[in-house]
Amino acid sequence: MAGDDGLSRCNWAGSEPIYRAYHDTEWGVPEYDSRALWEKLILDGFQAGLSWITILKKRDNFRAAFRGFNPRDIATWGTEEVDRLVQDAGIIRHRGKINAAISNARAWCAIEDQIGFDTYMWRTVDFAPLQPKYTSQDQVPPSTELSARISKQMKKDGFKFCGPTIVYAWMEACGLVNDHLTTCHRHDAVAQMARTNGWKGR
């Protein structure tokens, strides 16, 4: 359905400027940077039980609170930093999610040093974004067999707050799967990015 600017978008984009801008410029764009992939995983973990726009509006606060989302720094954090974050009204003050972010930083470091977190994730789709070509929002699944397998492996490797639904939302956000509807003005543009940007190791 076309918006007031004449552009057709995925239904969830709505009309709020911040949400629409995220849809139009970030969501679904292939992300190949290890640290950026990790940041989005952490934010998707904080989203659990909440709406994404809640996280989006607090994203700058999260970046400040987590000191730029440098996983190597966060991996060294302990009780003092957790207590600080629990008192920070600018973020989601959930002790379990905060502790998970620190655990996930440590897991990221281990994977990054072994094969690279970017390779760890992109190999799950054979280094090429999936292109399901959905025509309506009700066709888009909340999770898939693939996201369930990835979730299982990530938990085995020490990650938390990475269930199949969180993982699939993360895959969508990071462009491992292009879930823009075929009627959306971003679908073809995002698909083209995948073809032209390619995988750094190929």
C-alpha positions as CSV (number, residue, x, y, z in Angstrom):
1,M,0.0,0.0,0.0
2,A,1.4,3.4,-1.0
3,G,2.2,5.9,1.7
4,D,1.5,9.6,1.6
5,D,4.7,10.1,-0.3
6,G,3.5,7.7,-3.1
7,L,6.0,4.9,-2.1
8,S,4.8,1.4,-1.4
9,R,6.3,-0.1,1.8
10,C,6.0,-3.2,4.0
11,N,3.0,-3.0,6.2
12,W,5.0,-2.7,9.4
13,A,6.7,0.5,8.4
14,G,3.7,2.6,9.4
15,S,3.8,6.3,9.2
16,E,6.1,7.4,12.1
17,P,9.1,9.1,10.5
18,I,11.7,7.2,12.6
19,Y,10.2,3.8,11.7
20,R,9.8,4.7,8.0
21,A,13.4,6.0,7.8
22,Y,14.6,2.7,9.4
23,H,12.7,0.7,6.9
24,D,13.8,2.8,3.9
25,T,17.5,3.0,4.8
26,E,18.6,0.1,7.1
27,W,16.3,-2.8,7.3
28,G,17.3,-5.6,5.0
29,V,20.5,-4.0,3.8
30,P,23.2,-6.7,3.9
31,E,25.5,-6.1,6.9
32,Y,29.0,-7.6,6.6
33,D,30.7,-5.9,9.6
34,S,31.2,-8.2,12.6
35,R,30.7,-5.6,15.2
36,A,27.6,-4.1,13.6
37,L,26.1,-7.6,13.3
38,W,26.7,-8.1,17.1
39,E,25.2,-4.7,18.0
40,K,22.0,-5.6,16.1
41,L,21.9,-9.0,17.8
42,I,22.0,-7.3,21.2
43,L,19.3,-4.8,20.3
44,D,17.1,-7.6,19.0
45,G,17.6,-9.4,22.3
46,F,16.5,-6.3,24.2
47,Q,13.4,-6.2,22.0
48,A,12.1,-9.5,23.2
49,G,8.6,-8.9,24.5
50,L,8.6,-5.4,23.3
51,S,8.0,-3.6,19.9
52,W,11.0,-2.7,17.7
53,I,10.0,0.9,17.6
54,T,10.6,1.1,21.4
55,I,14.2,-0.1,20.8
56,L,14.6,2.2,17.8
57,K,13.7,5.3,19.8
58,K,16.2,4.3,22.5
59,R,19.0,3.2,20.2
60,D,21.2,6.3,20.7
61,N,20.7,5.9,24.4
62,F,21.8,2.2,24.1
63,R,24.9,3.2,22.1
64,A,25.9,5.7,24.8
65,A,25.1,3.3,27.7
66,F,27.0,0.5,26.1
67,R,29.9,2.7,25.1
68,G,29.6,2.3,21.4
69,F,28.8,-1.4,21.5
70,N,32.5,-2.5,21.4
71,P,32.1,-6.2,22.3
72,R,35.8,-6.5,23.4
73,D,35.3,-3.8,26.0
74,I,31.9,-5.2,27.1
75,A,33.3,-8.7,27.5
76,T,35.3,-7.3,30.4
77,W,32.3,-5.9,32.3
78,G,31.0,-7.1,35.6
79,T,28.7,-6.3,38.4
80,E,29.6,-2.6,38.5
81,E,28.6,-2.0,34.9
82,V,25.4,-4.1,35.2
83,D,24.4,-2.0,38.2
84,R,25.1,1.1,36.3
85,L,23.0,0.0,33.3
86,V,20.1,-1.1,35.5
87,Q,19.9,2.5,36.8
88,D,19.9,4.0,33.2
89,A,16.4,5.1,32.4
90,G,17.4,5.7,28.8
91,I,17.5,2.0,28.0
92,I,15.5,-1.2,28.8
93,R,16.5,-1.8,32.4
94,H,16.3,-5.6,32.4
95,R,19.1,-7.2,34.4
96,G,18.8,-10.6,32.5
97,K,19.1,-8.9,29.1
98,I,22.0,-6.8,30.3
99,N,23.9,-9.8,31.6
100,A,23.1,-11.6,28.4
101,A,24.7,-8.7,26.4
102,I,27.9,-9.2,28.4
103,S,27.9,-13.0,27.9
104,N,27.2,-12.4,24.2
105,A,30.2,-10.1,24.0
106,R,32.4,-12.9,25.4
107,A,30.9,-15.4,22.9
108,W,31.4,-12.9,20.1
109,C,35.1,-12.5,21.0
110,A,35.6,-16.3,20.9
111,I,33.9,-16.6,17.5
112,E,35.6,-13.5,16.1
113,D,39.0,-14.8,17.0
114,Q,38.3,-18.3,15.5
115,I,36.7,-17.5,12.1
116,G,35.2,-14.0,12.3
117,F,31.6,-13.4,13.5
118,D,30.7,-12.2,10.0
119,T,31.7,-15.5,8.5
120,Y,30.0,-17.4,11.4
121,M,26.7,-15.8,10.4
122,W,26.9,-15.5,6.7
123,R,27.9,-19.1,6.1
124,T,24.5,-20.1,7.3
125,V,23.0,-18.7,4.1
126,D,26.0,-19.8,1.9
127,F,27.2,-16.2,1.9
128,A,24.3,-15.0,-0.2
129,P,21.1,-13.3,1.1
130,L,17.9,-15.4,0.9
131,Q,15.3,-14.0,-1.5
132,P,11.9,-15.5,-0.6
133,K,9.9,-12.9,-2.5
134,Y,6.8,-12.6,-0.3
135,T,3.9,-10.7,-1.8
136,S,1.9,-10.1,1.5
137,Q,2.8,-9.6,5.1
138,D,1.0,-12.6,6.3
139,Q,3.3,-14.8,4.3
140,V,6.4,-13.6,6.3
141,P,7.1,-16.2,9.0
142,P,8.1,-15.2,12.6
143,S,10.8,-17.9,12.4
144,T,12.0,-20.7,10.2
145,E,13.7,-24.0,10.4
146,L,17.0,-22.3,9.5
147,S,16.6,-19.7,12.3
148,A,15.9,-22.5,14.7
149,R,19.1,-24.3,13.6
150,I,21.1,-21.1,13.9
151,S,19.6,-20.4,17.3
152,K,20.5,-23.9,18.6
153,Q,24.1,-23.5,17.4
154,M,24.5,-20.0,18.9
155,K,23.2,-21.2,22.3
156,K,25.7,-24.1,22.1
157,D,28.4,-21.5,21.4
158,G,27.5,-19.4,24.5
159,F,25.0,-16.8,23.2
160,K,21.8,-15.9,25.1
161,F,18.6,-14.3,24.1
162,C,18.9,-15.8,20.7
163,G,15.8,-17.9,20.2
164,P,14.5,-18.7,16.7
165,T,12.2,-15.7,16.5
166,I,14.9,-13.2,17.7
167,V,17.4,-14.8,15.2
168,Y,15.0,-14.5,12.3
169,A,14.3,-10.9,13.1
170,W,18.0,-10.3,13.2
171,M,18.5,-12.1,9.9
172,E,15.9,-9.8,8.3
173,A,17.4,-6.6,9.8
174,C,20.9,-7.6,8.7
175,G,19.9,-8.6,5.2
176,L,20.7,-12.3,5.5
177,V,17.2,-12.7,4.2
178,N,15.4,-10.0,2.1
179,D,11.9,-10.0,3.5
180,H,10.8,-6.7,1.9
181,L,7.6,-7.5,0.1
182,T,7.9,-7.6,-3.6
183,T,5.4,-4.7,-3.7
184,C,7.7,-2.6,-1.5
185,H,9.9,0.0,-3.1
186,R,12.9,-1.4,-1.2
187,H,12.7,-5.0,-2.3
188,D,14.5,-4.7,-5.6
189,A,17.0,-2.1,-4.3
190,V,18.0,-4.4,-1.4
191,A,18.2,-7.4,-3.7
192,Q,20.5,-5.5,-6.0
193,M,22.8,-4.5,-3.0
194,A,23.2,-8.2,-2.3
195,R,24.3,-8.9,-5.8
196,T,26.6,-5.9,-6.2
197,N,28.2,-5.8,-2.8
198,G,28.8,-9.5,-2.6
199,W,30.8,-11.4,0.1
200,K,34.1,-10.0,1.0
201,G,35.7,-13.4,0.9
202,R,34.5,-14.4,-2.5
